[in-house]
Amino acid sequence: MNFQRLRSKLVNDKNIVYLGNKSAVNDVVWKEIGNTHTLVQRNPNETPHGTSQDDNVQNEENVPLEPALLSIIVHLSGPNSFLAPDANWTKPTTWCKTIDRAALTLAGTEPKNDQAIAEDVRTAIETLKHFENMVHGKKSAEPKSVIKIDRSTGQPYLKFRHALLKTIEEKTENDTELESEVGYDISNWPTSHAETREALDALTQSHFIRPLPAYTRDNRLLRPDEYKTELPNAIVEVQFTFHHWGYTNDTYAANIISIDILKSSPQIITTPKRRRHSPIEEEESPLAKKSRKDNNEEPAPSKKTRKETSKAT
């Protein structure tokens, strides 16, 4: 992976906003789309705060606003990522009352052995903090940020999410292509519990499953059974959109659009350990003892006796 070449390509791509680039703070503004604040790419006639530089220039209200496509290269942390294909949903909880609210989450951190990427991750974290602080009408003192802290290391990481299900009315042509490519749909999606399977079966007429749009280095879509083996500890480019809700608590979400594996997760190779014999295995079995007595044979010497006999001779 040539990071500098890829970084240059991302910085110069007009269709995305690469968050490792410090100028990204000037490339987007918050806009209301429905009942959500969403980051969109800034119109050249707008200031970074979303107001027009010229009172005579108005935003094209009739043009649908599209979320800005944000990008960053990160190391995926295994302990803070939750990648079970069924999101480990088994029953209603305080955080997720129904399975159609379930989501897979990935944690993007600094890689330990690549300072160039690490610096871009730190820049992205500061940029997202800036974006969160830009939102108008913030209500809560402790917002639900996409920037989290690893409890064991104290290091910050970015929380990305991928909704497991959507309604059939929301299904796009791209969703249909992903479903066909991965070979799974809501009827045969892997589940780890009978309760999960039952919950999905109840939604077959109203919802569809959303495969995680994660691709290998040879551009193959990952199967759901590969999420937990291929993604943790890999270096990836994540493209996502950024949203804010402010009902009771200010909540932010980095919704995954695509994941491209740039450097695969190192495979842990385990060598078989030499089997140790327990003292029980060295004792004569009852069946062998009976056979020996029937044939009037002497008992075989133990390992200890063999060594002593060898030394004596």
TAFEN-V953441 format. One record per residue. RES is the residue in one small letter. PSI is psi in whole degrees, 0 to 359 (none if undefined). Layout:
BEGIN
res->RES psi->PSI
res->RES psi->PSI
END
This chain:
BEGIN
res->m psi->120
res->n psi->97
res->f psi->316
res->q psi->322
res->r psi->316
res->l psi->319
res->r psi->316
res->s psi->320
res->k psi->318
res->l psi->319
res->v psi->323
res->n psi->357
res->d psi->116
res->k psi->348
res->n psi->351
res->i psi->166
res->v psi->109
res->y psi->116
res->l psi->351
res->g psi->348
res->n psi->122
res->k psi->337
res->s psi->356
res->a psi->336
res->v psi->339
res->n psi->358
res->d psi->350
res->v psi->161
res->v psi->158
res->w psi->136
res->k psi->150
res->e psi->121
res->i psi->106
res->g psi->232
res->n psi->22
res->t psi->143
res->h psi->132
res->t psi->139
res->l psi->128
res->v psi->157
res->q psi->139
res->r psi->135
res->n psi->138
res->p psi->338
res->n psi->3
res->e psi->152
res->t psi->167
res->p psi->343
res->h psi->2
res->g psi->8
res->t psi->152
res->s psi->138
res->q psi->340
res->d psi->119
res->d psi->338
res->n psi->350
res->v psi->121
res->q psi->152
res->n psi->146
res->e psi->92
res->e psi->335
res->n psi->353
res->v psi->122
res->p psi->136
res->l psi->136
res->e psi->137
res->p psi->143
res->a psi->139
res->l psi->108
res->l psi->152
res->s psi->145
res->i psi->148
res->i psi->127
res->v psi->165
res->h psi->130
res->l psi->122
res->s psi->125
res->g psi->309
res->p psi->332
res->n psi->5
res->s psi->140
res->f psi->104
res->l psi->16
res->a psi->132
res->p psi->329
res->d psi->14
res->a psi->18
res->n psi->26
res->w psi->127
res->t psi->331
res->k psi->164
res->p psi->137
res->t psi->173
res->t psi->323
res->w psi->331
res->c psi->93
res->k psi->328
res->t psi->154
res->i psi->337
res->d psi->354
res->r psi->358
res->a psi->151
res->a psi->148
res->l psi->145
res->t psi->143
res->l psi->142
res->a psi->119
res->g psi->123
res->t psi->177
res->e psi->136
res->p psi->147
res->k psi->330
res->n psi->18
res->d psi->96
res->q psi->331
res->a psi->314
res->i psi->320
res->a psi->318
res->e psi->321
res->d psi->324
res->v psi->317
res->r psi->321
res->t psi->318
res->a psi->319
res->i psi->315
res->e psi->323
res->t psi->318
res->l psi->325
res->k psi->317
res->h psi->315
res->f psi->317
res->e psi->324
res->n psi->345
res->m psi->343
res->v psi->132
res->h psi->144
res->g psi->25
res->k psi->141
res->k psi->318
res->s psi->146
res->a psi->332
res->e psi->82
res->p psi->156
res->k psi->92
res->s psi->160
res->v psi->353
res->i psi->116
res->k psi->168
res->i psi->127
res->d psi->122
res->r psi->331
res->s psi->328
res->t psi->340
res->g psi->6
res->q psi->144
res->p psi->153
res->y psi->163
res->l psi->132
res->k psi->115
res->f psi->148
res->r psi->156
res->h psi->112
res->a psi->131
res->l psi->326
res->l psi->153
res->k psi->166
res->t psi->154
res->i psi->328
res->e psi->335
res->e psi->357
res->k psi->132
res->t psi->173
res->e psi->323
res->n psi->322
res->d psi->318
res->t psi->320
res->e psi->318
res->l psi->316
res->e psi->317
res->s psi->320
res->e psi->319
res->v psi->338
res->g psi->16
res->y psi->149
res->d psi->189
res->i psi->335
res->s psi->333
res->n psi->17
res->w psi->135
res->p psi->133
res->t psi->153
res->s psi->353
res->h psi->149
res->a psi->325
res->e psi->324
res->t psi->317
res->r psi->319
res->e psi->319
res->a psi->321
res->l psi->319
res->d psi->329
res->a psi->348
res->l psi->9
res->t psi->333
res->q psi->346
res->s psi->340
res->h psi->166
res->f psi->153
res->i psi->149
res->r psi->100
res->p psi->144
res->l psi->123
res->p psi->66
res->a psi->131
res->y psi->144
res->t psi->176
res->r psi->336
res->d psi->23
res->n psi->34
res->r psi->133
res->l psi->130
res->l psi->141
res->r psi->156
res->p psi->329
res->d psi->354
res->e psi->352
res->y psi->315
res->k psi->347
res->t psi->327
res->e psi->335
res->l psi->315
res->p psi->132
res->n psi->7
res->a psi->156
res->i psi->125
res->v psi->157
res->e psi->124
res->v psi->128
res->q psi->135
res->f psi->167
res->t psi->159
res->f psi->130
res->h psi->161
res->h psi->135
res->w psi->145
res->g psi->45
res->y psi->287
res->t psi->307
res->n psi->145
res->d psi->121
res->t psi->134
res->y psi->149
res->a psi->134
res->a psi->98
res->n psi->122
res->i psi->132
res->i psi->318
res->s psi->156
res->i psi->126
res->d psi->120
res->i psi->122
res->l psi->324
res->k psi->119
res->s psi->156
res->s psi->132
res->p psi->132
res->q psi->130
res->i psi->117
res->i psi->123
res->t psi->131
res->t psi->138
res->p psi->132
res->k psi->146
res->r psi->129
res->r psi->128
res->r psi->139
res->h psi->133
res->s psi->160
res->p psi->331
res->i psi->322
res->e psi->337
res->e psi->346
res->e psi->154
res->e psi->133
res->s psi->155
res->p psi->323
res->l psi->318
res->a psi->322
res->k psi->317
res->k psi->317
res->s psi->321
res->r psi->318
res->k psi->320
res->d psi->328
res->n psi->9
res->n psi->40
res->e psi->153
res->e psi->148
res->p psi->145
res->a psi->139
res->p psi->146
res->s psi->171
res->k psi->320
res->k psi->317
res->t psi->321
res->r psi->317
res->k psi->319
res->e psi->320
res->t psi->319
res->s psi->319
res->k psi->323
res->a psi->328
res->t psi->none
END
